[in-house]
Amino acid sequence: MKKRIAAIRREYCLAELTRASVADSPADQFRKWLDEALNAEAIDPTAMTLATAGLDGRPSARIVLLKDINETGLSFFTNYESKKGRQLTENPYAALVFYWPELERQVRFEGRTGKLPAGESDEYFDSRPDASKAGAWASRQSSMIGSRKVLEDKMLKVTEKYKSRPIPRPPGWGGYRLMPVLAEFWQGRHSRLHDRIQYLYREDRWEICRLSP
């Protein structure tokens, strides 16, 4: 197995990335690349790895889905009482990573997170299918349960409770926005000489530079 894993390698040759070709802001550059990922029918193009750490400094990472991006930051939704929610309460700094193998591209963001205003969380929650809304009530995310049946029984109770009226957003569920101070765009290239363009926010503006691979 060790030799098989070590032997896995590929060459990257689809595109290049230059300092002259990127947008002035990482949000604009990301939207451009996301559009290209969507057009390429990349699998789960809005899936991103969210890395967090609590007061103990031990990092955790998991996949979440991007729901919005603007000049302020990138937004996602979750249960505030989940492990990631608890860690973000203890330490609001986090990192996001997107990987689109179809385009041989990766994007990283680092910055501070904050909860979205209740109105924004309500608006997104209202757009979700009823089954997803009920699931948000039924699941106490990251807590231990005895069996799947426990979860399914809770789901049935929630569905029955809100059978004839709209399902409201649970008070412990909502959105976060990561406000980046660093962004990096990575384009795979031949011989591991990859292109890396970094944005660093300093003195109210984005500084852009090339990094060694």
TORDO-749097 format. One line per 3 residues: their letters; for each residue x, y, z of N, C-alpha, C, O. Coordinates in nm, 3 decimals. Example, Ala and Ser with C-alpha at 12.3 -4.5 7.8 and 13.67 -1.06 7.14 Angstrom:
as> 1.319/-0.569/0.780/1.230/-0.450/0.780/1.320/-0.330/0.780/1.424/-0.332/0.846; 1.285/-0.225/0.708/1.367/-0.106/0.714/1.290/0.003/0.787/1.341/0.114/0.804
# end
This chain:
mkk> 0.082/-0.120/0.000/0.000/0.000/0.000/0.087/0.127/0.000/0.058/0.222/-0.072; 0.194/0.126/0.082/0.281/0.243/0.090/0.339/0.278/-0.046/0.341/0.395/-0.085; 0.387/0.175/-0.120/0.444/0.200/-0.252/0.339/0.248/-0.350/0.366/0.334/-0.434
ria> 0.219/0.191/-0.341/0.112/0.232/-0.432/0.076/0.377/-0.410/0.056/0.452/-0.505; 0.068/0.418/-0.283/0.034/0.558/-0.253/0.146/0.650/-0.301/0.119/0.753/-0.364; 0.270/0.613/-0.273/0.384/0.697/-0.310/0.397/0.712/-0.462/0.451/0.811/-0.511
air> 0.347/0.614/-0.536/0.361/0.616/-0.682/0.255/0.701/-0.751/0.265/0.727/-0.871; 0.153/0.745/-0.676/0.047/0.826/-0.737/0.099/0.965/-0.767/0.143/1.036/-0.676; 0.096/1.004/-0.892/0.138/1.138/-0.932/0.075/1.171/-1.066/0.034/1.081/-1.141
rey> 0.068/1.298/-1.096/0.014/1.341/-1.225/0.082/1.470/-1.265/0.136/1.541/-1.181; 0.078/1.498/-1.392/0.128/1.625/-1.443/0.010/1.720/-1.463/-0.100/1.677/-1.497; 0.034/1.847/-1.441/-0.070/1.949/-1.456/-0.035/2.035/-1.577/0.075/2.088/-1.586
cla> -0.129/2.049/-1.668/-0.094/2.118/-1.792/-0.209/2.196/-1.856/-0.199/2.235/-1.972; -0.317/2.219/-1.782/-0.436/2.278/-1.844/-0.427/2.429/-1.865/-0.480/2.481/-1.963; -0.360/2.500/-1.774/-0.364/2.646/-1.783/-0.247/2.705/-1.708/-0.167/2.633/-1.647
elt> -0.237/2.839/-1.713/-0.137/2.911/-1.635/-0.205/3.026/-1.563/-0.316/3.066/-1.597; -0.137/3.079/-1.463/-0.189/3.192/-1.386/-0.077/3.292/-1.369/0.031/3.258/-1.320; -0.102/3.417/-1.410/0.000/3.520/-1.401/-0.050/3.637/-1.316/-0.170/3.655/-1.298
ras> 0.044/3.713/-1.265/0.008/3.832/-1.187/-0.071/3.929/-1.272/-0.163/3.994/-1.222; -0.039/3.941/-1.398/-0.108/4.036/-1.485/-0.251/3.995/-1.518/-0.333/4.078/-1.555; -0.281/3.864/-1.505/-0.412/3.817/-1.549/-0.517/3.818/-1.439/-0.636/3.802/-1.468
vad> -0.478/3.836/-1.312/-0.576/3.824/-1.205/-0.646/3.957/-1.179/-0.596/4.064/-1.213; -0.765/3.947/-1.117/-0.844/4.065/-1.082/-0.780/4.139/-0.965/-0.692/4.085/-0.897; -0.824/4.262/-0.943/-0.767/4.342/-0.836/-0.809/4.297/-0.697/-0.741/4.326/-0.599
spa> -0.922/4.226/-0.688/-0.968/4.178/-0.558/-0.986/4.026/-0.563/-1.020/3.972/-0.668; -0.963/3.957/-0.450/-0.981/3.812/-0.451/-1.126/3.770/-0.474/-1.151/3.663/-0.530; -1.222/3.853/-0.433/-1.362/3.819/-0.456/-1.392/3.814/-0.605/-1.459/3.722/-0.652
dqf> -1.343/3.913/-0.679/-1.365/3.914/-0.824/-1.294/3.796/-0.892/-1.349/3.733/-0.981; -1.171/3.768/-0.849/-1.097/3.657/-0.908/-1.165/3.525/-0.875/-1.172/3.436/-0.960; -1.215/3.511/-0.752/-1.282/3.387/-0.714/-1.410/3.368/-0.795/-1.437/3.258/-0.843
rkw> -1.489/3.473/-0.811/-1.612/3.460/-0.890/-1.582/3.416/-1.032/-1.655/3.336/-1.090; -1.474/3.468/-1.088/-1.433/3.427/-1.224/-1.401/3.278/-1.227/-1.449/3.206/-1.315; -1.322/3.232/-1.132/-1.286/3.090/-1.129/-1.406/3.002/-1.096/-1.417/2.892/-1.149
lde> -1.494/3.048/-1.008/-1.612/2.969/-0.976/-1.702/2.955/-1.099/-1.756/2.847/-1.124; -1.718/3.062/-1.175/-1.796/3.053/-1.299/-1.735/2.949/-1.394/-1.808/2.873/-1.457; -1.603/2.947/-1.402/-1.537/2.851/-1.491/-1.553/2.708/-1.437/-1.563/2.614/-1.515
aln> -1.554/2.693/-1.305/-1.577/2.560/-1.247/-1.720/2.513/-1.275/-1.742/2.396/-1.304; -1.815/2.604/-1.266/-1.954/2.570/-1.296/-1.969/2.532/-1.442/-2.037/2.435/-1.475; -1.906/2.610/-1.530/-1.915/2.581/-1.674/-1.847/2.449/-1.709/-1.887/2.382/-1.804
aea> -1.744/2.412/-1.632/-1.675/2.286/-1.654/-1.747/2.168/-1.590/-1.702/2.054/-1.598; -1.860/2.197/-1.525/-1.940/2.096/-1.455/-1.856/2.020/-1.353/-1.862/1.897/-1.343; -1.775/2.096/-1.279/-1.697/2.037/-1.170/-1.791/1.977/-1.066/-1.901/2.029/-1.045
idp> -1.749/1.870/-1.003/-1.831/1.806/-0.901/-1.831/1.892/-0.775/-1.726/1.926/-0.721; -1.952/1.927/-0.728/-1.966/2.008/-0.605/-1.872/2.129/-0.606/-1.786/2.139/-0.518; -1.886/2.219/-0.701/-1.792/2.331/-0.711/-1.797/2.427/-0.592/-1.701/2.500/-0.569
tam> -1.908/2.427/-0.516/-1.916/2.516/-0.400/-1.874/2.446/-0.271/-1.881/2.507/-0.163; -1.831/2.320/-0.279/-1.784/2.249/-0.160/-1.648/2.304/-0.119/-1.560/2.323/-0.203; -1.632/2.330/0.010/-1.506/2.386/0.058/-1.470/2.324/0.193/-1.557/2.296/0.275
tla> -1.342/2.303/0.213/-1.294/2.255/0.342/-1.287/2.373/0.438/-1.223/2.474/0.409; -1.352/2.359/0.553/-1.348/2.460/0.658/-1.260/2.407/0.770/-1.291/2.304/0.830; -1.152/2.477/0.800/-1.062/2.439/0.909/-1.079/2.536/1.025/-1.073/2.658/1.007
tag> -1.099/2.480/1.145/-1.118/2.560/1.265/-1.032/2.502/1.377/-0.982/2.390/1.366; -1.017/2.579/1.483/-0.945/2.530/1.602/-1.000/2.604/1.723/-1.024/2.724/1.717; -1.019/2.531/1.832/-1.066/2.591/1.955/-0.952/2.642/2.040/-0.841/2.662/1.991
ldg> -0.979/2.662/2.168/-0.878/2.714/2.258/-0.762/2.617/2.278/-0.651/2.658/2.313; -0.788/2.487/2.256/-0.680/2.389/2.274/-0.582/2.387/2.157/-0.479/2.320/2.164; -0.614/2.460/2.050/-0.525/2.468/1.935/-0.528/2.349/1.842/-0.454/2.346/1.744
rps> -0.612/2.252/1.871/-0.619/2.133/1.786/-0.711/2.159/1.667/-0.830/2.185/1.686; -0.659/2.151/1.545/-0.742/2.184/1.429/-0.841/2.073/1.394/-0.816/1.955/1.416; -0.953/2.115/1.339/-1.053/2.024/1.282/-1.088/2.075/1.143/-1.087/2.196/1.118
ari> -1.119/1.984/1.053/-1.155/2.023/0.917/-1.269/1.937/0.868/-1.278/1.819/0.901; -1.356/1.998/0.788/-1.469/1.927/0.729/-1.517/2.004/0.606/-1.481/2.120/0.586; -1.598/1.939/0.524/-1.651/2.003/0.404/-1.783/2.071/0.438/-1.872/2.011/0.498
vll> -1.796/2.198/0.397/-1.922/2.270/0.404/-1.946/2.331/0.267/-1.859/2.325/0.180; -2.063/2.391/0.248/-2.097/2.447/0.117/-2.101/2.600/0.121/-2.162/2.659/0.210; -2.036/2.661/0.025/-2.042/2.806/0.009/-2.182/2.846/-0.033/-2.241/2.784/-0.123
kdi> -2.237/2.949/0.031/-2.370/2.996/-0.005/-2.373/3.139/-0.057/-2.473/3.182/-0.115; -2.264/3.213/-0.037/-2.258/3.349/-0.091/-2.114/3.397/-0.084/-2.038/3.356/0.003; -2.078/3.486/-0.176/-1.950/3.555/-0.168/-1.970/3.697/-0.217/-2.033/3.720/-0.320
net> -1.916/3.792/-0.142/-1.916/3.931/-0.185/-1.786/3.994/-0.138/-1.697/3.924/-0.090; -1.773/4.125/-0.151/-1.648/4.190/-0.114/-1.621/4.180/0.036/-1.507/4.198/0.080; -1.725/4.152/0.115/-1.707/4.139/0.260/-1.649/4.003/0.297/-1.563/3.995/0.384
gls> -1.695/3.897/0.231/-1.645/3.765/0.264/-1.727/3.652/0.206/-1.808/3.672/0.115; -1.704/3.531/0.259/-1.768/3.409/0.211/-1.858/3.354/0.321/-1.819/3.349/0.437; -1.981/3.313/0.282/-2.080/3.272/0.382/-2.115/3.124/0.372/-2.119/3.066/0.263
fft> -2.140/3.065/0.488/-2.187/2.927/0.497/-2.279/2.918/0.618/-2.282/3.008/0.701; -2.353/2.807/0.628/-2.453/2.790/0.734/-2.431/2.659/0.808/-2.386/2.560/0.750; -2.465/2.660/0.936/-2.445/2.540/1.018/-2.518/2.555/1.150/-2.585/2.655/1.176
nye> -2.504/2.453/1.234/-2.557/2.458/1.369/-2.455/2.526/1.459/-2.339/2.485/1.464; -2.497/2.630/1.530/-2.403/2.704/1.616/-2.348/2.618/1.729/-2.242/2.648/1.784; -2.419/2.510/1.764/-2.375/2.425/1.875/-2.295/2.304/1.827/-2.259/2.218/1.908
skk> -2.267/2.296/1.699/-2.184/2.189/1.645/-2.039/2.210/1.688/-2.006/2.314/1.747; -1.953/2.113/1.660/-1.812/2.128/1.697/-1.751/2.251/1.632/-1.679/2.326/1.697; -1.779/2.272/1.504/-1.722/2.389/1.437/-1.778/2.517/1.495/-1.706/2.616/1.509
grq> -1.909/2.516/1.531/-1.968/2.634/1.591/-1.904/2.666/1.726/-1.876/2.782/1.756; -1.881/2.564/1.807/-1.818/2.586/1.937/-1.675/2.636/1.920/-1.631/2.725/1.993; -1.603/2.578/1.823/-1.465/2.623/1.802/-1.461/2.767/1.751/-1.373/2.844/1.791
lte> -1.554/2.804/1.665/-1.556/2.941/1.615/-1.593/3.041/1.725/-1.554/3.157/1.718; -1.667/2.996/1.825/-1.695/3.082/1.940/-1.568/3.104/2.021/-1.541/3.215/2.066; -1.490/2.998/2.039/-1.366/3.007/2.116/-1.257/3.081/2.040/-1.178/3.156/2.098
npy> -1.253/3.059/1.908/-1.148/3.116/1.824/-1.209/3.147/1.687/-1.229/3.055/1.607; -1.239/3.272/1.658/-1.311/3.306/1.535/-1.229/3.296/1.407/-1.283/3.313/1.298; -1.099/3.270/1.418/-1.017/3.262/1.297/-1.029/3.124/1.232/-1.029/3.022/1.301
aal> -1.038/3.122/1.100/-1.059/2.997/1.028/-0.997/3.007/0.889/-0.950/3.112/0.846; -0.999/2.893/0.819/-0.947/2.887/0.682/-1.042/2.807/0.596/-1.108/2.714/0.643; -1.048/2.842/0.469/-1.132/2.773/0.370/-1.044/2.730/0.253/-0.951/2.800/0.215
vfy> -1.075/2.612/0.197/-1.002/2.563/0.080/-1.102/2.507/-0.021/-1.187/2.425/0.014; -1.090/2.550/-0.145/-1.165/2.493/-0.257/-1.066/2.417/-0.345/-0.952/2.461/-0.365; -1.109/2.302/-0.398/-1.024/2.226/-0.489/-1.109/2.179/-0.605/-1.209/2.109/-0.587
wpe> -1.068/2.219/-0.725/-1.138/2.179/-0.848/-1.040/2.100/-0.935/-0.972/2.159/-1.019; -1.032/1.968/-0.917/-0.935/1.888/-0.993/-0.960/1.894/-1.143/-0.868/1.879/-1.223; -1.087/1.915/-1.182/-1.117/1.922/-1.326/-1.042/2.036/-1.394/-1.012/2.030/-1.513
ler> -1.012/2.140/-1.318/-0.941/2.257/-1.371/-0.800/2.269/-1.317/-0.728/2.365/-1.348; -0.760/2.172/-1.234/-0.627/2.173/-1.172/-0.606/2.302/-1.094/-0.503/2.369/-1.107; -0.707/2.336/-1.012/-0.703/2.462/-0.938/-0.739/2.443/-0.791/-0.814/2.353/-0.754
qvr> -0.682/2.530/-0.709/-0.712/2.533/-0.567/-0.716/2.680/-0.523/-0.640/2.763/-0.573; -0.806/2.711/-0.430/-0.814/2.846/-0.375/-0.819/2.835/-0.222/-0.893/2.753/-0.168; -0.741/2.918/-0.154/-0.740/2.921/-0.008/-0.778/3.061/0.041/-0.742/3.162/-0.019
feg> -0.853/3.065/0.153/-0.884/3.190/0.221/-0.855/3.174/0.369/-0.878/3.067/0.426; -0.802/3.279/0.431/-0.782/3.281/0.575/-0.836/3.412/0.630/-0.822/3.517/0.567; -0.899/3.406/0.747/-0.950/3.528/0.806/-1.035/3.503/0.929/-1.041/3.391/0.980
rtg> -1.098/3.607/0.974/-1.183/3.602/1.093/-1.327/3.576/1.050/-1.371/3.624/0.945; -1.400/3.501/1.131/-1.541/3.474/1.103/-1.630/3.550/1.199/-1.587/3.592/1.307; -1.754/3.568/1.158/-1.855/3.628/1.245/-1.992/3.576/1.202/-2.011/3.539/1.087
klp> -2.085/3.574/1.294/-2.221/3.528/1.261/-2.289/3.629/1.170/-2.272/3.750/1.184; -2.368/3.577/1.076/-2.448/3.663/0.990/-2.563/3.724/1.070/-2.606/3.665/1.169; -2.613/3.840/1.028/-2.733/3.895/1.092/-2.848/3.795/1.083/-2.858/3.718/0.987
age> -2.936/3.798/1.183/-3.048/3.703/1.188/-3.132/3.708/1.061/-3.179/3.604/1.014; -3.150/3.826/1.005/-3.231/3.838/0.884/-3.174/3.762/0.767/-3.249/3.703/0.689; -3.042/3.763/0.753/-2.979/3.688/0.643/-2.993/3.537/0.665/-3.015/3.462/0.571
sde> -2.979/3.495/0.790/-2.996/3.352/0.819/-3.141/3.310/0.796/-3.166/3.202/0.742; -3.236/3.395/0.835/-3.377/3.364/0.812/-3.407/3.352/0.662/-3.477/3.261/0.619; -3.353/3.445/0.585/-3.378/3.445/0.440/-3.327/3.317/0.375/-3.397/3.256/0.294
yfd> -3.205/3.275/0.412/-3.153/3.152/0.354/-3.232/3.030/0.403/-3.264/2.942/0.324; -3.262/3.026/0.533/-3.335/2.911/0.587/-3.470/2.895/0.517/-3.512/2.783/0.487; -3.537/3.006/0.491/-3.667/3.001/0.425/-3.658/2.946/0.283/-3.757/2.896/0.229
srp> -3.539/2.954/0.222/-3.523/2.905/0.084/-3.497/2.755/0.079/-3.498/2.696/-0.029; -3.473/2.693/0.193/-3.441/2.550/0.196/-3.566/2.465/0.182/-3.675/2.509/0.219; -3.552/2.341/0.129/-3.667/2.249/0.124/-3.716/2.218/0.266/-3.638/2.223/0.361
das> -3.843/2.186/0.279/-3.899/2.158/0.411/-3.826/2.044/0.482/-3.806/2.049/0.603; -3.784/1.942/0.407/-3.713/1.831/0.470/-3.582/1.876/0.532/-3.544/1.829/0.639; -3.512/1.966/0.465/-3.387/2.019/0.520/-3.414/2.105/0.643/-3.337/2.104/0.739
kag> -3.524/2.180/0.638/-3.561/2.261/0.755/-3.590/2.172/0.875/-3.545/2.198/0.986; -3.667/2.066/0.851/-3.700/1.974/0.959/-3.573/1.906/1.013/-3.560/1.884/1.133; -3.482/1.874/0.924/-3.357/1.810/0.965/-3.274/1.899/1.057/-3.207/1.850/1.148
awa> -3.280/2.030/1.032/-3.206/2.123/1.117/-3.259/2.122/1.260/-3.183/2.143/1.355; -3.390/2.099/1.275/-3.450/2.089/1.408/-3.421/1.952/1.471/-3.398/1.942/1.592; -3.423/1.847/1.389/-3.410/1.711/1.442/-3.269/1.677/1.487/-3.251/1.598/1.579
srq> -3.170/1.736/1.423/-3.031/1.699/1.451/-2.965/1.800/1.543/-2.955/1.918/1.510; -2.919/1.752/1.656/-2.833/1.832/1.743/-2.690/1.802/1.699/-2.624/1.714/1.754; -2.646/1.875/1.601/-2.524/1.840/1.527/-2.404/1.818/1.619/-2.379/1.895/1.711
ssm> -2.330/1.712/1.590/-2.207/1.671/1.658/-2.230/1.604/1.793/-2.134/1.559/1.856; -2.356/1.595/1.840/-2.382/1.525/1.966/-2.399/1.376/1.941/-2.436/1.335/1.831; -2.373/1.294/2.042/-2.384/1.149/2.029/-2.530/1.105/2.033/-2.610/1.160/2.109
igs> -2.565/1.005/1.949/-2.699/0.948/1.950/-2.686/0.796/1.954/-2.586/0.740/1.910; -2.789/0.729/2.007/-2.784/0.584/2.022/-2.799/0.508/1.893/-2.743/0.400/1.878; -2.875/0.562/1.798/-2.899/0.493/1.671/-2.957/0.591/1.571/-2.998/0.702/1.607
rkv> -2.961/0.549/1.446/-3.022/0.633/1.344/-3.172/0.649/1.368/-3.230/0.752/1.334; -3.234/0.547/1.427/-3.378/0.552/1.453/-3.412/0.670/1.543/-3.517/0.733/1.527; -3.325/0.701/1.638/-3.348/0.818/1.725/-3.362/0.944/1.640/-3.452/1.025/1.663
led> -3.273/0.958/1.544/-3.276/1.075/1.455/-3.401/1.075/1.368/-3.466/1.179/1.352; -3.436/0.959/1.313/-3.554/0.950/1.227/-3.682/0.976/1.304/-3.775/1.037/1.251; -3.688/0.932/1.429/-3.806/0.958/1.511/-3.821/1.107/1.540/-3.932/1.161/1.537
kml> -3.709/1.175/1.566/-3.714/1.319/1.588/-3.760/1.392/1.462/-3.837/1.488/1.469; -3.713/1.344/1.348/-3.753/1.404/1.220/-3.903/1.392/1.200/-3.968/1.487/1.157; -3.959/1.275/1.231/-4.103/1.255/1.217/-4.181/1.349/1.308/-4.284/1.403/1.269
kvt> -4.133/1.368/1.430/-4.201/1.456/1.525/-4.201/1.600/1.477/-4.301/1.671/1.488; -4.087/1.644/1.424/-4.078/1.781/1.373/-4.169/1.799/1.253/-4.239/1.900/1.242; -4.169/1.701/1.163/-4.254/1.707/1.044/-4.401/1.714/1.084/-4.478/1.790/1.025
eky> -4.440/1.637/1.181/-4.579/1.636/1.228/-4.614/1.770/1.295/-4.723/1.824/1.275; -4.522/1.823/1.373/-4.546/1.948/1.446/-4.572/2.064/1.351/-4.658/2.148/1.376; -4.498/2.067/1.241/-4.510/2.179/1.146/-4.583/2.138/1.019/-4.559/2.192/0.911
ksr> -4.671/2.041/1.034/-4.743/1.987/0.918/-4.824/2.094/0.845/-4.833/2.093/0.722; -4.883/2.184/0.920/-4.974/2.281/0.859/-4.926/2.426/0.874/-5.005/2.519/0.858; -4.798/2.444/0.903/-4.746/2.580/0.914/-4.599/2.583/0.877/-4.532/2.479/0.881
pip> -4.546/2.700/0.841/-4.406/2.709/0.799/-4.311/2.669/0.912/-4.338/2.694/1.029; -4.201/2.608/0.875/-4.101/2.566/0.973/-4.006/2.683/0.996/-3.938/2.728/0.903; -3.999/2.734/1.119/-3.910/2.849/1.146/-3.765/2.805/1.160/-3.737/2.686/1.177
rpp> -3.675/2.899/1.154/-3.533/2.869/1.174/-3.506/2.839/1.320/-3.548/2.916/1.407; -3.437/2.729/1.350/-3.400/2.701/1.489/-3.310/2.811/1.543/-3.227/2.864/1.470; -3.325/2.847/1.670/-3.242/2.954/1.726/-3.093/2.921/1.727/-3.010/3.012/1.728
gwg> -3.058/2.793/1.726/-2.918/2.754/1.728/-2.861/2.724/1.592/-2.759/2.655/1.581; -2.924/2.773/1.487/-2.881/2.744/1.350/-2.872/2.874/1.273/-2.960/2.959/1.284; -2.766/2.891/1.195/-2.755/3.014/1.117/-2.625/3.021/1.040/-2.555/2.921/1.022
gyr> -2.594/3.140/0.993/-2.481/3.158/0.904/-2.360/3.224/0.967/-2.370/3.295/1.067; -2.247/3.198/0.904/-2.121/3.264/0.936/-2.066/3.327/0.809/-2.095/3.281/0.698; -1.988/3.431/0.827/-1.914/3.488/0.714/-1.766/3.491/0.751/-1.728/3.545/0.855
lmp> -1.682/3.435/0.664/-1.538/3.446/0.681/-1.492/3.568/0.603/-1.514/3.579/0.483; -1.428/3.660/0.674/-1.381/3.786/0.613/-1.231/3.773/0.590/-1.153/3.790/0.684; -1.190/3.745/0.467/-1.050/3.709/0.443/-0.953/3.826/0.456/-0.984/3.939/0.421
vla> -0.836/3.794/0.507/-0.723/3.887/0.504/-0.613/3.829/0.417/-0.514/3.897/0.387; -0.631/3.703/0.377/-0.537/3.637/0.286/-0.614/3.545/0.193/-0.705/3.474/0.234; -0.576/3.549/0.066/-0.633/3.457/-0.033/-0.521/3.412/-0.125/-0.432/3.490/-0.159
efw> -0.528/3.286/-0.166/-0.427/3.234/-0.258/-0.493/3.153/-0.368/-0.578/3.068/-0.341; -0.454/3.180/-0.491/-0.504/3.108/-0.608/-0.390/3.024/-0.665/-0.283/3.074/-0.697; -0.417/2.894/-0.677/-0.316/2.796/-0.717/-0.359/2.731/-0.848/-0.470/2.681/-0.860
qgr> -0.270/2.733/-0.945/-0.293/2.668/-1.074/-0.184/2.565/-1.095/-0.066/2.599/-1.096; -0.223/2.438/-1.113/-0.124/2.334/-1.135/-0.046/2.356/-1.263/-0.103/2.397/-1.365; 0.086/2.329/-1.258/0.172/2.343/-1.376/0.267/2.225/-1.385/0.278/2.145/-1.292
hsr> 0.336/2.214/-1.497/0.431/2.106/-1.521/0.541/2.102/-1.415/0.579/2.205/-1.361; 0.590/1.981/-1.386/0.709/1.958/-1.303/0.696/2.018/-1.163/0.796/2.052/-1.100; 0.573/2.029/-1.115/0.545/2.084/-0.982/0.585/2.232/-0.969/0.595/2.282/-0.857
lhd> 0.607/2.300/-1.079/0.634/2.443/-1.076/0.502/2.518/-1.087/0.478/2.591/-1.184; 0.419/2.498/-0.989/0.282/2.550/-0.993/0.281/2.703/-0.983/0.374/2.764/-0.929; 0.174/2.763/-1.036/0.153/2.907/-1.023/0.075/2.934/-0.895/-0.030/2.873/-0.871
riq> 0.126/3.026/-0.812/0.059/3.066/-0.688/0.056/3.218/-0.680/0.161/3.283/-0.674; -0.064/3.273/-0.680/-0.082/3.418/-0.666/-0.152/3.445/-0.534/-0.260/3.392/-0.507; -0.090/3.528/-0.452/-0.144/3.557/-0.319/-0.195/3.701/-0.308/-0.134/3.795/-0.359
yly> -0.309/3.715/-0.240/-0.363/3.846/-0.203/-0.349/3.860/-0.052/-0.389/3.771/0.023; -0.292/3.971/-0.007/-0.277/3.997/0.136/-0.333/4.136/0.165/-0.293/4.234/0.103; -0.429/4.142/0.261/-0.496/4.269/0.290/-0.414/4.347/0.392/-0.398/4.304/0.506
red> -0.364/4.464/0.350/-0.284/4.549/0.438/-0.320/4.694/0.413/-0.331/4.738/0.298; -0.339/4.769/0.520/-0.365/4.913/0.512/-0.476/4.943/0.412/-0.461/5.028/0.323; -0.587/4.872/0.429/-0.710/4.895/0.351/-0.696/4.869/0.201/-0.770/4.927/0.121
rwe> -0.604/4.784/0.164/-0.595/4.747/0.022/-0.534/4.609/0.009/-0.468/4.558/0.100; -0.558/4.549/-0.108/-0.505/4.416/-0.135/-0.369/4.427/-0.204/-0.356/4.491/-0.308; -0.268/4.364/-0.144/-0.137/4.352/-0.207/-0.130/4.216/-0.276/-0.167/4.114/-0.217
icr> -0.085/4.214/-0.398/-0.082/4.093/-0.477/0.062/4.056/-0.511/0.140/4.142/-0.553; 0.097/3.928/-0.493/0.232/3.885/-0.527/0.229/3.739/-0.573/0.131/3.668/-0.553; 0.338/3.697/-0.633/0.355/3.556/-0.672/0.436/3.485/-0.566/0.532/3.541/-0.513
lsp> 0.396/3.361/-0.534/0.467/3.279/-0.438/0.539/3.165/-0.509/0.494/3.116/-0.612; 0.651/3.125/-0.453/0.721/3.007/-0.504/0.636/2.883/-0.476/0.573/2.875/-0.370; 0.634/2.788/-0.567/0.556/2.665/-0.543/0.621/2.575/-0.439/0.568/2.469/-0.408
# end
